[in-house]
Amino acid sequence: MTESTATLTVNSPYNGELLAELVPASQGDIEQALSAATALNDELKGPLPLPTRIDILLKAAGIMASQKEALALLAASEGGKPLSDSRVELERAIEGLHLSVDSLRRDGGQVIPMNLNSASAGKSAFTQKEPIGVVVAVSAFNHPLNLIVHQVAPAVAVGCPVIVKPADDTPLSCLRFVEILHEAGLPKAWCQALVVPDLSLAESLVTDPRVALFSFIGSAKVGWMLRSKVAPGTRCLLEHGGAAPAIVFADADIPAAVKALSKGAFYHAGQVCVSVQRIFAHVDIIDSLAEQLAYAANVLVVGDPTSESTEVGPLIRTREVERVDKWVQEAIGLGATALSGAQPKGTTHYLPTVLTQVPAQCTLSQNEVFGPVVCLYAFDDAAQAYQQANDLPFAFQAAVFTQNLENMMSAFRGLQASAVMVNEHTAFRTDWMPFAGLKQSGLGVGGIEHTMKEMQIEKMLVLPSF
């Protein structure tokens, strides 16, 4: 285990501009944070009073609403998501705070039936919710504000002390959000942010036996590794990625499908865990669909994420541009045809890419690309498309485009996914809906209300009837 001493620089993924220099947390900082959080959790007086938590969350939402443009610009600058999309992310983050409050107001315990047999005669029972304990949240870069809200706001709402580790590439939005919570009245020890680029130090934080719940958003390789090392009894929430499939039947509204698929594939340069990556199109319409999708890709504005006109920003790191191009060129070498893109733009961007005739066994067909690349595959039998779509070790959200109810239900039943969107792209999400990866794509259920449930225990009281 090492002590972090070097300064962490935060740079724009667009042009490398220095945005900030931060001092990483040391092992001593981690111990101090865990000790402070544990002390709060162990206090007999319990969590902050519920009215206080509600007031803090609403005040924080108000502060964020008064600083919308600055917060959106910060997220766009450090993460590379276009400003227009970062503004949407900011609105969703504010809504997430309100959703946390709404969930508190309606999610209580339950009455457990008694007097059903001789053993339960003369008894009454009910449950109430209590915070699970110290939460450690490790987050990803691609939604630097809203992901933090999804992990931290539920913890604050239910009364769990929370320690949050933002992504090394995008820590600034997280640090600002934690500051806003403190400005809104949350005592600092109830929410602490630690910048921990050293993996061994981060592992020591996550695997500490004082951690009651570990929330992770990021790569499956890291998430499952950390989950294998957490202390006995630590509850885990994991959100990884996938290679989201979309099924396009012959009766689909092609122009509408192109609009949705283009957004789902190239939003945030494809750096979304449920981005459209694999499109299975009926043989009768695949050529038309591919041609229109390539045209839509070619006219997207690629450039500075802080510009009003930009629709596709940079990838988070230069090496990701190189990796995506390597995968694309491999597919082309094995017989795929590129209808758009298929090359970097400078060292920071990759042009929106549409590929057809993509071999089923190439890297692009088997792995999450996490870049602005979409692959098309022809089918003439829906069962064949479902089988190919399901033939990966991960599954998340999926989509189907059709005007036929039978096709909708066939896709709903046939696709291995936690959610199937009809005539909508795979990355569709509202912040109150359940959001869960299957197979290797995750563990547990995300979404504000659902995360709050995971961060609580339901304690039962059994007593004589009165």
Helices and strands as residue ranges (DSSP letters): E 8-11, E 18-22, H 27-42, H 50-66, H 68-79, H 83-106, E 111-112, E 123-131, E 135-138, H 146-158, E 162-165, H 172-183, G 188-190, E 191-193, H 199-206, E 213-217, H 220-227, E 235-239, E 244-248, H 254-266, G 267-270, E 276-282, H 286-298, H 318-333, E 337-340, E 344-345, E 349-350, E 353-356, H 363-366, E 373-379, H 382-390, E 394-395, E 397-401, H 405-414, E 419-422, E 438-439, E 442-443, H 448-454, E 456-464
